[in-house]
Amino acid sequence: MTFHSFDICIIQNCIKSQYVYLNGTYCIFLRKEGNNYIVICPNDIMMRSFKIKNNNIILDKNKNIEFIPGGNSKKVETRAISIPINIEERIINCKKYITLNEDIVIFYDVDNNLQTGNKSMKFGNIANESWNNNNVINLKNMKNDFISLAKNNILNSILKK
């Protein structure tokens, strides 16, 4: 079974007493990391990690929409699989079934991995505004844009002399 970012999943098979209450809970799949699935649950303030071998999450096929890989749409084989083209539709779909904790934001880190953070973090307000507009900020793109802007400013100041 393949999971994609922003898939709606159901937690199952938790047997430790402190986690049994999670069984049957809907969550948003964020990413796979080694032998673990990383998800965010409604109103949680931290991501949760589930071992793949324990079969702790399953897709809710009735609540998901198609994952369309991002990247170059002309060459399917070169598409990046981590960021979907239909991210807006997938986020809208997630919001139908799951409410994030009011202090949590979701963003792509500099390695294009989905992460969660607090609204009070450096880019928290931007990430929150982006989520409210059915999008996710990408720190890698922000970093690259900042570097380009800095290079252009330096180049322009040299050329003006």
N, C-alpha and C positions, 0 to 999 in steps of 0.2 A: 504494500500500500504506500503510495507516494503522498506526502504532505507538502503543501505549498504555503508560503507566507499569507496570512490572513484567512486561512481555512478555519471554519468553525468545527471544533472537536468536542468530544465528550470524554471526561475522565472516568476511568474504570479500574477495577482490580487493585485499588489501594487497600492494603491489609493492616498497616501499622495504625494503631489506635488514634494517633494524632492526625492521620490523613484520611481515615475512612469517610469522614463527612464530605470529602471532595468527590466521592463516587457519584456519577450522574451530573456533575457540574459541567456546564459549557465553558469552553476556553477558546482563546485565539492562538493558533499555532504561529510562532514567530520564526523559528529556525531549528535545524538539526545541528547539534554540536557533538561530534564524536559519536558515542553510543547513547546520546540523550536527546530527547525532544524538549525544546524550550517553549513554554507557553505563558500567557498571562490570563489570569482568571478574573471574573467580575469583582470589582472593588478591592482586589489585591493591590498591595503596594510594591510587590516584588515579583519578578518572573519566577516560574516554577520549572524544575527540571525533572523529567521522567525518563527512566531507562527504557530503551526500545525493547529489550528482551522481555520486559514485564508486561508488554502490551497494555500500557496504562492509558493510552489515548486512542480513540477511533474517530474517523471522520463521520460527521453527520451529513450524509449525502443529500438529504432533503433541504439542508440549510445553506449549502455552498453554491457558489457560482463558478463558472469555468475560470481556470488560471490561464491567462495568456501571457507567455514570457515576454519580457521587455527586450530592449536592444534594437538592433537593426532589423526592421520588419521585412526587408527585401531578402535577407539571407537568414533563414530559420536556424541554420546550424551555428550562426555566430551570436545568437541572442543570449543575453545574460538571463539566467533563470531565476535570479534572486529578486528582481524587481519587476513586477508584472506591468504590462501595458495598461491593463484595466484596473489599476490600483484604486481609482476613485470608486468604481462600482463595488470592488471587494471591501473597501472600508465602509461604504454605505451599508452593505450587507452585514458586516460585523456589528455595526451599530444597532441593527434590528434586534439582535439576540444578546448582545453583551454590552454592559455599561462599565467603562473603565472607572477606577477610583479617580475622584476629582483632582487629585494631586499628581497623577501619573500622566506621562506623555510617552509616545512611541516615536522613534526616529531611527534612521539608518546611520550607523557609525561610519568611520573612515574606511572600513573594510566591506561596506555594503551589507552588514548584518543588522537585522532588526534588534533594537535594544529598547529597554524602558528606562525612564529616568523621572526625576521629580520636576515639577513646574518651576521650582526655585533654582534649578541649575542654569548655567550660563545661557543656553539657548532655549530654555523651557517655555517662555512665552511665545517664541516663534514656532516651536514644535506644537504647542497647544493650538495656536491659531491655524497652523497648517492642518492639524487633525480635524478641527472644527470645519475646515473647508474641504474635508475629505481627501486629504493628501498627507504625505509624510515627508518631513525635511530629511535631506541627505547631507550629513556633515562633510563627506568627501567632496561633494559638489561645492559646498560653501567654502571649504578650504581651497579648492582649486580656483574658484572665482576670486577669493581674496588675494591669492598669489598672483593671478593675472592682473588684477586691479593694481596691486603694488608694483608689479613690473612695468605696467603702462605708465603709472605716475612717475616712476624713476626715469623711464625712457623719455617721457615728455619734459621732465625738468632738465634733462641733459640736452635735449634738442633745442630748448628755449635759450640756452646759454650761448 
